[in-house]
Amino acid sequence: MRREDPQIVLREVEREGRWDTALMRRFLASSDKAVKRGMLRIWSFQTQDERFSHATRQSNGVGFNKFDAPRAGALLEKVMRQKEQWTDADVRQGRRLLMKYAGQLAQQANISRESG
């Protein structure tokens, strides 16, 4: 199956003036780089303790939930701490996880657009 060109999604965001969940999902589906950056962005919302333990301890509405935190943590530890390259399977796993967090990513992208 052929993926959409991520530039098409970015042009649509420019035309609309902001990200929404649907656009972010399309962007994640179209770009492996967006998946990698998105995983790191959502991970950045975890507290230091949550990052270390691969668990969610605070219900603050941001970051990975308690069900996804162990998988996300294991994946990110593999590529960050052990310096392993992302495999195709890693990107697929990250993409599946991030579809649930596209709203958070869209919200943060809009905040960045407005402040930058």
Secondary structure, DSSP 4 states (H G I P E B T S, - for coil): -PPPPHHHHHHHHHHHTS--HHHHHHHHHH-HHHHHHHHHHHHHTS-HHHHHHTS-----S-S--TTTHHHHHHHHHHHHTS-PPPPHHHHHHHHHHHHTTHHHHHHHHHHHHHH-
